[in-house]
Amino acid sequence: MGTEENELYLLGRGKAEPRHISGNKRKLAVSILEEVAGILNSRQIL
């Protein structure tokens, strides 16, 4: 498993500023999944 630092800027739906995340790939993946889950949970089921 690598120890290199990675950086990511997430542009969330309805957010004015991107969110900066840095860390290992696992941390970035968790952040992406949390953002997607938040978007999906905010949608109304018709």
C-alpha positions in Angstrom: 0.0 0.0 0.0 1.4 3.4 -1.0 2.1 6.2 1.4 2.0 9.0 -1.1 -0.2 12.0 -0.4 -3.0 12.7 -3.0 -5.1 15.9 -3.4 -8.6 16.3 -4.6 -11.1 19.2 -4.9 -14.7 18.2 -4.7 -17.4 20.3 -6.3 -20.5 19.5 -4.5 -24.0 20.1 -5.8 -25.3 23.5 -4.8 -22.0 24.5 -3.1 -20.2 27.7 -4.0 -16.7 26.6 -3.2 -14.8 23.4 -3.9 -13.8 21.3 -0.8 -10.1 20.4 -0.7 -9.2 16.9 0.5 -5.7 15.5 0.9 -4.6 12.1 2.1 -4.2 8.6 0.9 -6.5 7.1 -1.8 -8.7 5.4 0.8 -9.5 8.8 2.5 -10.2 10.4 -0.9 -12.5 7.5 -1.9 -14.5 7.8 1.4 -14.9 11.6 0.8 -16.2 11.0 -2.7 -18.6 8.3 -1.6 -19.9 10.6 1.2 -20.5 13.4 -1.3 -22.4 11.1 -3.7 -24.5 9.6 -0.9 -25.4 13.2 0.2 -26.5 14.1 -3.3 -28.5 10.9 -3.6 -30.1 11.3 -0.2 -31.1 14.9 -1.0 -33.2 13.8 -4.1 -36.9 13.3 -3.6 -38.3 10.0 -4.7 -41.4 10.6 -6.9 
